[in-house]
Amino acid sequence: MTPSLTIDLARPWRTHPRETVGLGLLGLATAVALAGAAMSTDRLPGARAARADKALPSSPAATDIRNVDAQTAEQLNAAIPFASGPNPAARPFTMAKAGAETRDRALECLTSAIYYEAGQEPLEGQQAVAQVVLNRVRHPAFPASVCGVVYEGSTRSTGCQFTFTCDGSLARAPERSAWDRAREVARAALNGFVQPAVGNATHYHANYVAPYWAPTLNKTTSIGAHIFYRWSGGWGQPAAFSQSYSGHESDPKALRYAALSVPHNIVSPVVAAAPAMTKIEGVQVVQNDGKRIRVLFTPEARAAVEKVKHVDYIERVSASENLRDMLGGAAPAVTEKPLGRVSEAAPGPSTVAAATAATGAPVSGN
């Protein structure tokens, strides 16, 4: 027969009541101390952010695309079905009590995104790009500012979230009328305009490229040359867009210069356009839709161009003072005789034209 072991939990209380109470209080104090230590650890810089990063979905880079031609990309994109179910419009964006400087910076960054990402798109296409940027501002997976969203990843060699911040587009001066148009779209979006068709989309890409990440998200709509996506599951639902606007914006100029100063590795579709240009080191030619061609320069190539010393025409030909003055629009120098046949009339445009004909030198306008 196996003896049984019986434990009487009430016996210590009957035999040693004081010691039992003391041990109970000591255990309670230990539990409180451990809980406090856990809370203190949670307050350490980056502790909550580290846990949040584990919970948040990773956002794919805009440059993570398949190296295929435009026709193949269109076929791959068409094979992805549009998501079923409701696609509610986003809530109107508000900058709350942001100051004038903050508003100006947000407007500049959002205008840049619209111009360089959708400058040739119809109005609805530009509004859609603006909506994606503002959707990201309110999603905890992204920065809580407009400029932070637009330039996220721009200083990494790979991984920028908007292609124009790492493909050299920022080195191209904007065309004024198109910039003003994009600026009005950005202003309306910051003041609460909503592009309803976009819904809660946080990603998009041009229809002539095929990102690796596209099949992993919910394809929601297509506007102009762009296809829009939202995260699957809860992260793509309206309740997930709970992040408050920070109310602070970085200097767009500083962000632009920082982005341009970093060399980037861009995977672009295979193209056969302008083969002679593609042989130049530091230059990349991209033919997007069979009609438009982009020529991209690496930072090293741009720096090399800036180092080339420019010598004006008048310096190269050792022009006389008279010719220098005429090319500059000034009167002939009094210490030299006029070029060509001397006229009784005062020097004027005809005199300058005659001098030009005699020397064969071009005349630049003011």
C-alpha positions as CSV (number, residue, x, y, z in Angstrom):
1,M,0.0,0.0,0.0
2,T,1.4,3.4,-1.0
3,P,1.2,6.0,1.8
4,S,-0.6,9.2,0.8
5,L,0.7,12.7,1.5
6,T,-1.9,15.1,2.9
7,I,-1.2,18.8,3.0
8,D,-3.1,20.9,5.5
9,L,-2.9,24.5,4.2
10,A,-4.6,25.8,7.3
11,R,-2.1,24.3,9.8
12,P,0.5,27.1,9.5
13,W,-2.2,29.7,10.3
14,R,-3.2,27.7,13.4
15,T,0.2,27.0,14.7
16,H,2.2,30.2,13.6
17,P,-0.3,33.0,12.8
18,R,2.2,35.9,13.1
19,E,4.8,34.2,10.9
20,T,2.1,33.4,8.3
21,V,0.9,37.0,8.1
22,G,4.4,38.2,7.7
23,L,5.2,35.9,4.9
24,G,1.9,36.9,3.2
25,L,2.8,40.6,3.4
26,L,6.3,39.9,2.1
27,G,5.0,38.0,-0.9
28,L,2.5,40.9,-1.6
29,A,5.3,43.5,-1.4
30,T,7.5,41.4,-3.8
31,A,4.6,41.1,-6.3
32,V,4.1,44.9,-6.2
33,A,7.8,45.5,-6.7
34,L,8.0,43.2,-9.7
35,A,5.0,44.9,-11.3
36,G,6.6,48.3,-10.8
37,A,9.8,47.2,-12.4
38,A,7.9,46.0,-15.4
39,M,6.1,49.4,-15.7
40,S,9.4,51.2,-15.4
41,T,11.0,49.1,-18.1
42,D,8.0,49.9,-20.3
43,R,8.8,53.6,-19.8
44,L,12.4,53.3,-21.0
45,P,13.1,55.1,-24.3
46,G,12.1,52.9,-27.2
47,A,10.6,50.1,-25.2
48,R,7.0,50.8,-26.3
49,A,8.2,51.6,-29.8
50,A,10.0,48.3,-30.0
51,R,6.9,46.4,-29.0
52,A,4.8,48.5,-31.4
53,D,7.2,47.7,-34.2
54,K,6.7,44.0,-33.7
55,A,2.9,44.5,-33.9
56,L,3.0,46.7,-36.9
57,P,3.2,45.4,-40.5
58,S,6.2,46.2,-42.5
59,S,5.8,48.7,-45.2
60,P,7.4,47.6,-48.5
61,A,9.8,50.0,-50.3
62,A,8.5,51.7,-53.4
63,T,11.7,50.6,-55.3
64,D,11.1,46.9,-54.6
65,I,9.8,46.1,-58.1
66,R,10.3,43.2,-60.5
67,N,12.8,43.8,-63.3
68,V,10.3,43.3,-66.1
69,D,9.1,45.4,-69.1
70,A,6.0,47.5,-69.0
71,Q,3.8,45.0,-70.9
72,T,4.7,42.2,-68.6
73,A,4.1,44.4,-65.6
74,E,0.6,45.3,-66.9
75,Q,-0.2,41.6,-67.2
76,L,1.0,40.8,-63.7
77,N,-1.0,43.7,-62.3
78,A,-4.1,42.7,-64.1
79,A,-3.9,39.2,-62.6
80,I,-4.4,40.6,-59.1
81,P,-8.1,40.9,-58.5
82,F,-9.7,43.9,-56.8
83,A,-10.7,43.3,-53.2
84,S,-14.3,42.7,-52.5
85,G,-16.3,44.3,-49.7
86,P,-16.8,47.9,-48.6
87,N,-14.2,50.6,-49.3
88,P,-15.2,53.5,-47.1
89,A,-13.8,56.9,-47.7
90,A,-11.1,58.3,-45.3
91,R,-11.9,60.9,-42.7
92,P,-11.1,64.5,-43.6
93,F,-7.6,65.5,-42.6
94,T,-7.1,68.3,-40.1
95,M,-4.0,70.1,-39.0
96,A,-5.7,71.2,-35.8
97,K,-3.8,74.1,-34.3
98,A,-0.7,73.9,-36.4
99,G,1.1,77.3,-36.9
100,A,1.7,79.0,-40.2
101,E,5.2,77.7,-40.7
102,T,4.1,74.2,-40.0
103,R,1.3,74.5,-42.5
104,D,3.7,75.9,-45.2
105,R,6.1,73.1,-44.7
106,A,3.4,70.5,-44.9
107,L,2.0,72.2,-48.1
108,E,5.5,72.1,-49.7
109,C,6.1,68.4,-48.9
110,L,2.7,67.3,-50.1
111,T,3.0,69.5,-53.3
112,S,6.3,67.8,-54.0
113,A,4.7,64.3,-53.7
114,I,1.8,65.2,-56.0
115,Y,4.0,66.9,-58.6
116,Y,6.8,64.3,-58.9
117,E,4.5,61.3,-58.4
118,A,1.5,62.4,-60.4
119,G,2.4,65.6,-62.2
120,Q,1.0,64.3,-65.5
121,E,-2.1,62.6,-64.0
122,P,-5.6,64.0,-64.2
123,L,-7.0,65.9,-61.2
124,E,-8.5,62.7,-59.6
125,G,-5.1,61.0,-59.9
126,Q,-3.4,63.8,-58.1
127,Q,-6.0,63.9,-55.4
128,A,-5.6,60.2,-54.9
129,V,-1.8,60.5,-54.3
130,A,-2.5,63.3,-51.8
131,Q,-5.0,61.1,-50.0
132,V,-2.5,58.2,-49.7
133,V,0.0,60.5,-48.1
134,L,-2.5,61.8,-45.5
135,N,-3.8,58.3,-44.9
136,R,-0.3,57.3,-43.9
137,V,0.1,60.3,-41.6
138,R,-2.8,58.9,-39.5
139,H,-1.6,55.3,-39.5
140,P,0.7,54.2,-36.7
141,A,3.0,52.3,-39.1
142,F,4.2,55.7,-40.6
143,P,5.5,59.0,-39.3
144,A,2.9,61.4,-37.9
145,S,3.8,64.3,-40.1
146,V,3.3,65.0,-43.8
147,C,7.0,65.7,-44.5
148,G,8.0,62.6,-42.4
149,V,5.8,60.4,-44.6
150,V,6.9,61.9,-47.9
151,Y,10.6,61.6,-47.2
152,E,10.6,58.4,-45.2
153,G,13.5,56.2,-46.3
154,S,14.9,58.9,-48.6
155,T,18.4,58.9,-47.0
156,R,18.8,55.1,-47.2
157,S,20.5,53.6,-50.3
158,T,17.3,51.5,-50.8
159,G,14.0,51.6,-49.2
160,C,12.4,55.0,-49.9
161,Q,8.6,55.1,-49.7
162,F,8.1,57.5,-52.6
163,T,10.3,56.9,-55.6
164,F,10.8,60.5,-56.4
165,T,12.8,61.0,-53.2
166,C,15.5,58.5,-54.3
167,D,15.5,58.3,-58.1
168,G,17.0,61.8,-58.8
169,S,13.7,63.5,-59.6
170,L,14.3,66.1,-57.0
171,A,17.2,67.5,-59.0
172,R,14.8,68.5,-61.7
173,A,13.4,71.9,-61.3
174,P,9.5,71.9,-61.4
175,E,7.5,73.4,-64.2
176,R,5.7,76.4,-62.8
177,S,2.1,75.8,-64.0
178,A,2.2,72.1,-63.1
179,W,3.6,72.9,-59.7
180,D,0.9,75.5,-59.0
181,R,-1.7,72.9,-60.0
182,A,-0.3,70.4,-57.6
183,R,-0.1,73.0,-54.9
184,E,-3.8,73.7,-55.1
185,V,-4.6,70.0,-54.9
186,A,-2.3,69.7,-51.8
187,R,-3.9,72.8,-50.2
188,A,-7.4,71.3,-50.6
189,A,-6.4,68.0,-49.1
190,L,-4.8,69.6,-46.1
191,N,-8.0,71.6,-45.6
192,G,-10.1,68.5,-45.5
193,F,-10.9,67.4,-49.1
194,V,-11.2,63.7,-49.4
195,Q,-10.8,61.5,-52.5
196,P,-13.4,58.9,-51.7
197,A,-12.4,56.3,-54.3
198,V,-9.0,55.8,-52.5
199,G,-10.6,54.8,-49.3
200,N,-8.0,53.8,-46.7
201,A,-5.3,52.9,-49.2
202,T,-1.7,53.4,-48.0
203,H,0.2,52.1,-51.0
204,Y,0.1,52.6,-54.8
205,H,2.3,52.1,-57.8
206,A,2.3,52.9,-61.5
207,N,0.6,50.4,-63.7
208,Y,3.8,49.9,-65.8
209,V,5.8,48.5,-62.9
210,A,5.1,45.3,-60.9
211,P,6.2,45.5,-57.3
212,Y,6.9,42.2,-55.4
213,W,4.6,43.4,-52.6
214,A,1.5,44.0,-54.7
215,P,-0.1,40.5,-54.3
216,T,0.3,40.7,-50.5
217,L,-2.0,43.7,-50.2
218,N,-5.7,44.4,-51.0
219,K,-6.0,46.0,-54.4
220,T,-8.8,48.6,-54.0
221,T,-9.0,50.9,-57.1
222,S,-7.2,52.2,-60.2
223,I,-7.1,55.9,-61.0
224,G,-5.2,57.2,-64.0
225,A,-1.8,55.4,-64.2
226,H,-1.8,54.3,-60.6
227,I,-3.1,51.2,-58.8
228,F,-4.0,51.6,-55.1
229,Y,-3.8,49.1,-52.2
230,R,-4.6,48.9,-48.5
231,W,-3.3,46.4,-45.9
232,S,-5.3,43.2,-45.4
233,G,-6.9,42.5,-42.1
234,G,-7.4,45.0,-39.3
235,W,-4.5,47.3,-40.4
236,G,-6.4,48.3,-43.5
237,Q,-9.7,49.1,-41.7
238,P,-10.8,52.6,-40.6
239,A,-10.2,51.8,-36.9
240,A,-6.5,51.4,-37.5
241,F,-6.0,55.0,-38.6
242,S,-5.9,56.3,-35.1
243,Q,-2.6,58.2,-35.0
244,S,-2.8,61.8,-34.2
245,Y,-1.0,64.4,-36.3
246,S,2.2,65.5,-34.6
247,G,1.8,69.2,-35.4
248,H,5.5,69.5,-36.4
249,E,7.1,69.4,-39.8
250,S,10.8,69.3,-40.8
251,D,12.3,71.8,-43.2
252,P,11.5,70.6,-46.7
253,K,14.7,72.1,-48.1
254,A,16.9,70.2,-45.6
255,L,15.0,67.0,-46.4
256,R,15.5,67.5,-50.2
257,Y,19.2,68.2,-49.9
258,A,19.6,65.2,-47.6
259,A,17.8,62.9,-50.1
260,L,19.9,64.2,-53.0
261,S,23.2,63.7,-51.2
262,V,22.7,59.9,-50.9
263,P,23.4,57.5,-53.8
264,H,20.6,55.1,-54.3
265,N,20.3,51.7,-55.9
266,I,17.1,51.7,-58.0
267,V,15.7,48.7,-59.8
268,S,14.0,49.8,-63.0
269,P,12.2,48.0,-65.8
270,V,14.3,46.7,-68.6
271,V,14.2,49.2,-71.4
272,A,15.7,49.4,-74.9
273,A,15.4,53.2,-75.4
274,A,18.3,55.4,-76.2
275,P,21.0,52.7,-76.0
276,A,23.8,55.2,-76.5
277,M,22.8,57.1,-73.4
278,T,22.6,54.0,-71.2
279,K,26.3,53.4,-71.7
280,I,27.2,56.6,-69.9
281,E,28.4,55.9,-66.4
282,G,26.1,57.5,-63.8
283,V,23.1,57.8,-66.2
284,Q,20.1,55.6,-66.3
285,V,17.4,55.9,-69.0
286,V,13.9,54.6,-68.1
287,Q,11.1,54.4,-70.6
288,N,7.9,54.1,-68.6
289,D,5.0,53.8,-71.0
290,G,6.6,53.6,-74.4
291,K,6.2,57.4,-74.8
292,R,7.9,59.1,-71.9
293,I,11.5,58.7,-71.1
294,R,13.2,59.6,-67.8
295,V,16.9,60.2,-67.6
296,L,18.2,59.7,-64.0
297,F,21.6,60.9,-62.8
298,T,23.3,59.5,-59.8
299,P,24.6,62.0,-57.2
300,E,28.2,61.3,-58.4
301,A,27.2,62.1,-61.9
302,R,25.6,65.4,-60.9
303,A,28.6,66.3,-58.8
304,A,30.9,65.6,-61.7
305,V,28.9,67.9,-63.9
306,E,29.0,70.7,-61.3
307,K,32.8,70.5,-61.2
308,V,33.2,71.1,-64.9
309,K,34.5,74.6,-65.4
310,H,32.4,76.7,-67.7
311,V,34.2,79.1,-69.9
312,D,32.1,81.9,-71.6
313,Y,32.3,82.4,-75.3
314,I,34.0,85.8,-75.0
315,E,36.7,84.2,-72.9
316,R,37.3,81.3,-75.3
317,V,37.7,83.7,-78.3
318,S,39.7,86.4,-76.4
319,A,37.0,89.0,-77.4
320,S,38.0,92.6,-77.5
321,E,36.5,95.1,-75.0
322,N,34.2,96.4,-77.7
323,L,32.8,92.9,-78.5
324,R,32.4,92.2,-74.8
325,D,30.4,95.4,-74.4
326,M,28.2,94.6,-77.4
327,L,27.5,91.0,-76.2
328,G,26.6,92.4,-72.8
329,G,24.3,95.1,-74.2
330,A,26.4,98.0,-73.2
331,A,27.7,100.9,-75.3
332,P,31.0,100.5,-77.2
333,A,34.1,101.3,-75.3
334,V,35.4,104.8,-75.9
335,T,39.0,103.7,-76.0
336,E,38.5,101.5,-79.1
337,K,37.2,102.2,-82.6
338,P,33.8,100.7,-83.5
339,L,34.0,97.4,-85.4
340,G,33.0,97.4,-89.0
341,R,32.3,100.4,-91.2
342,V,32.2,103.7,-89.3
343,S,28.8,105.4,-89.5
344,E,28.0,109.0,-89.0
345,A,24.9,108.1,-86.9
346,A,25.1,107.4,-83.2
347,P,25.8,103.7,-82.4
348,G,22.5,101.8,-82.2
349,P,21.0,98.4,-82.9
350,S,21.9,98.6,-86.5
351,T,25.5,99.3,-85.6
352,V,25.6,96.3,-83.3
353,A,24.1,94.1,-86.0
354,A,26.7,95.3,-88.5
355,A,29.4,94.6,-86.1
356,T,28.0,91.1,-85.5
357,A,27.9,90.4,-89.2
358,A,31.5,91.5,-89.6
359,T,32.8,89.3,-86.7
360,G,30.5,86.4,-87.1
361,A,30.0,86.4,-83.3
362,P,26.6,85.6,-82.0
363,V,24.7,88.2,-80.0
364,S,22.9,87.2,-76.9
365,G,19.7,89.0,-75.8
366,N,19.1,90.4,-72.3
